[in-house]
Amino acid sequence: MSALGRTWRKRFDERGLRWLFAVFFLALAMPAALLVAQAYSQLKWEALRTTQLAAEELAARIDAQLKTAIAGEDARPFGDYSFLVVTGDAAANFVQRSPLSAFPVASGVPGVLGYFQLDAAGKLTTPLLPGPEVAPASYGIGAVEQTARAARVAELRGVLAQNHLVRAGRDEVAAAPALADKPTLGNLGGGIAPQRAAAPAAQPPVAATSTAAPADAQSAFDQLAAGAVSKARVANAAGAAEEKRENSNLPERQPRTDTKDSGRRTRVEQALAPEPKVVAAEREPAAAQPKGELDIRTFASEIDPLELGLLDTGHLVLFRNVWRDGQRYIQGALIDRAAFLASTIEVPYRASGVGGVTDLTVAHQGRALTVVTARGAQSNYASTPRELAGTVLHRSRLSPPFGDLEITFAVNVLPRAPGATLLVWVSVTLAVVLIGGFLLMYRFAVGQLRLARQQQDFVSAVSHELKTPLTSIRMYGEMLKAGWADEAKKQTYYDYIQSESERLSRLIDNVLQLARLTRSSQRIDPKSALVTELLDLVRSKVVTQVERAGFELRVRNDLRAEATVVVDADCFAQIFINLVDNALKFSVGADIKVVELGCRREPDGSLLFTVRDFGPGVPKAQMKKIFELFYRAENELTRETVGTGIGLALVRQLANAMDARIDVRNCAPGAEFRLQIPAL
């Protein structure tokens, strides 16, 4: 087969091998990628479901906490909304401050600014301050605290008036109690005798604790309960409410229905309540005295569950209807919305794992009240797939009276599923194994193809190297045998026959030596030898070859003292014969026809033997390749030098067998091959 045909077959073989490996790689990589993608998708949905369950649990926990707080508020008796409540046996006539009179305000519902009560006459009272008939100081309220309480009462009244739930401050009417004898209602188990005393003595005036509400005040709370919280709708209801009150002295009792929560129903309680005791002669206004005597009365009250309203000012109001003696009262608490949402919803949200991966929205009747985004600990979380960003994980309404509040959890980032890290490592390992394995297999296959081609080239080169000198030897031998050469030419023919015979011997020795090293049958016999003796041995073996090629052989020993190395003398000589032969072949056209043999000591104590020529040198890209078996720097179609490509490969193998190291470097001009041997 021609060299051109071999080149085309080389290109076709390597290209076909690449396509074959590419097909096999895709056949394995695509199913593996699909399996990994499916596993990742499953983990993604598992993480989504896990987060969804966590959001549901958090919503349920928030709702349970609010239900507990509301249960306590629902259970408060009617009398707690007054400044004084009866304690113990009614006959003892013992009263004390209501638990709602504490200041700062303490409540199971976060954010409560204060409690209030609106009676049937539109009078607003609060447990923060007593009426004018009772001195605050007699119940441990100092002047500074009284001022703070009065400011809070004014704030409550202002917010309620601003939302049209009570009359504004400029329309207030003094709310002094009517000083008249009041009959005591009998207890269900027996009456309680009325007890009289003198009217309270004069006391310093205190902040007003009541204000007359507009005639439509209770109707406004009805509208608030129905969800119509705008001022316009409350104002429109005023006319109808006023007309209804003119036609009836008592408000109409509306039946209580609560379809949202069957557990919260209207309840009936029997409670004791204190009222000021006055006499007819004391009907003139009097100032408060330290502790006036009170009538203790028993009332039967019908109390509705609490309801929630959102005011135009942004406040929340909890209120309930109470029916007593045919009169309707409204009792409730004004709540700071921001403090309420922060304490009941945002704090548990931030403290939970859901707070790091979801965005929280709190809405009232579809209107967003607050939006809280996930905290920024992104390093602990996986990136969110685009199709899942903003996905609503859970949406739920709270239990009454917070049924109009809705909390929504939406995806911000997804947490890492428990098996995500393992899947990543499995994917990376699988990718490395597939890619690395196919690359190694491909390189091995390409190496085998190239080795096969190099062996073919070697056979061709050996055939050429053997055929050419044998033909010349045969031709000159026949000419000498036929007597066609005169005496002058006979010597030339004899020299040529001897030179070609030596070249054939070197070629055969190299092939045999390579075969022995390949089969590991080469026997290395290292012995101690003097450097000068080794250099003389090499000189005697190559001098004739160098001189016949028209070159000069120079030997330079830079050692200051005689040195000894441990080598196999035959292997050492074979290495230098091949190096000198290589120098002669590649520096034929050099201007300086010299081959130098040298020896010097390295800083680490080792001995460095060199062979230098003054030819073109070795291309940098080929410095490592020239020691490979069957490698030739020139193209087989255009090469001009003779050789088989095994000389330098044999040099490296022989050097390794003697624990030596061979390399090459370019000089200016030429190249220097260096054999480094450890010294004794």
Helices and strands as residue ranges (DSSP letters): H 3-74, G 78-81, E 84-86, G 90-92, E 95-97, G 99-101, E 112-118, E 124-125, G 136-139, H 143-162, G 169-171, H 217-226, H 231-246, E 267-276, G 280-282, E 294-303, E 307-310, E 316-324, E 327-335, H 337-341, I 342-346, H 347-351, G 353-356, E 358-364, E 367-372, G 378-380, E 381-382, G 386-388, E 392-397, E 405-411, E 414-415, H 420-482, H 487-518, E 527-530, H 531-548, E 552-557, E 564-567, H 569-586, E 594-601, E 607-612, G 620-622, G 625-627, H 647-657, E 661-666, E 671-677
